[in-house]
Amino acid sequence: MRMLSMLWKNFWGGHRTLQFPDRPRVTERFRGLVEFDPTRCTGCAICKFRCTSRAIDFKGGKGEFTWSYDPGQCTFCGRCVEGCKDHALSQREDTPPVYTALGELKKSYTVARKGTVKPASAGQPATAGQPAMAGQPAAAKPTPAAATATSSGGTE
């Protein structure tokens, strides 16, 4: 008799799932899509090595590097965010968007490498941020690199 009452409640109890466009509420500290801030990134590629699902790709060159992220491969574990010393990565607190094609949400950023400041030794001119030695002009400060973001769609 208990089974019949359970079936009756399930049959007449109404919907318990949400229809497609609706999203469930997420809990506090939900780990969603990884956000990249190219102005803070130094190009150390620690995030790529910490990413166990290979959702982050990093290709370095002489004067620039390319950072790519594919949410379709991401497990949203947050290891890349924890490993970023420069706080260039963060995670959103909402559910990822629905996508229909492979690689639709993939994002790539090409970022110019930031100049490193080396301490001046005896007989060499001073670098940016250090006072010039007597009789030597100060070097010009490096300008911040501009980053460009592209979204590549399609299949891989």
N, C-alpha and C positions, 0 to 999 in steps of 0.2 A: 504494500500500500504506500510505503514511503517513496518508492520509485515513481508511482503515478503522480503523487503530489509534486515531486521534483520536476517531472516532465511538464506538468501543468504550469508551474511557476516559470519555467524556462520558456515555454511556448507563449504565454501571455504577459511575460514580464517586460517586453519591449527590447529595444536595441541596446546592446552593451558595448558596441564598437562605434567608432567615429566614421563618418562618411569621408571620402577622399580629401577634399581640400582642408578639412579641419585637422588641427594638430593637437596632440595631447599636451597638457602643461608639463613643463620639465621641472625637475627638482633643483634645489639650490646647489650651486657648484657643478652644474651639468657641463660636461666637456664636449664642445661642438667643433666647428670648423677652426682650423688654424689660421690665424691672421698674421701677416708678415709686414713689418715696418722697415722698408729699405733704408730709411735715414739712420737707423740705429745699427744695422747689420755691418759687421766688420769683415765678413767672408771667411770665418774660421771653419765652417762646414761641420761643426759638432752636431748640428741638428740632423744632418744626413746620416751620420754614423749611429745616432741614437734611435733613428726611425726603423723599427723592426719590420714594418709592412712595406717599406721602400716607396712610400708616398712622396717623399722629398727627394728631389734630384738636384745636384749641385755640380756645375761645370765651371771651372776656373780658367781664366786666361791671364794675359799679362796685365792689362789695364782694367779689366772688368771681369765680372763673374755673372753666371745665370743661375738663379734659384727658382725651382719649379715645385709646385705642390699639386697633387692629384687627390682630391677628397674621396674619389671612388675606391682608392686603395687604402685609405687611412682607417685605422682602427680607433682613433680618438683616444689613445692611451695617455697622451700628454708628456711623453718622455722627451720630445724635442723641445717643448716649452720649458721644462725643468732644466734642461741642459744648456739653454741659451744664456750665457753670462751677460750679454748686452741688452737683454729684454727686448729683442727684435721680434720675438714670437709671442703670441697670446692666443687664447682659445675663446671663441664666442660662447655665450650661454644660451643659445637657442638651437633648435633642431636643424640639421642640414637641409637644404632645399632638395626637392625631388628632381631627378634628372632622368632623361630618357635615352641619351646617347652616351657611349663610352667616352670619357675624357671631356665631357661637356663643361664640367666645373673646374677643369685644370687651369691653373694660373702660372704664368712665368714672369719673372722680373729680371731685367738686366741692369746690374748696378755697377757703377764705376768704383774701383777699389779706392779706399781712403789712403792717403799718404801717411806713412809712418814717420814719427818724429824721433830722430836719433840724437843722443846727446853729443854736443860738440867736444871734440878733443883738442889738445893743444895744436895750433897751427891750422885748424880748419875753421871756416866761418860758422857762426851760430845758426841754429835752425829756428824754425817758428816757435814762439813761446819762450825763447831764452834770450837774455840780453846779449847784444853784440859785444865782442871784445874790443878793447881800445883800438881805434883806427880801422875797424872793419864794419861795413854796413850790415844791418840786420836782414835776414832772408825774409821773403814774402810769405805770409801765412797761406797754407793750402786752403782752397775753397771746398765747401761741402759738395759731394758728388750728387748729381741728380739721378733719380731712378726712373725707369720707365716700366710700366706694367702692361702686359698683354694677356689676353685670355685666348687660349688656343682651343678651339672646339674640334669635333670630329673624332674619328677612331684612330687608335694608335696601332 
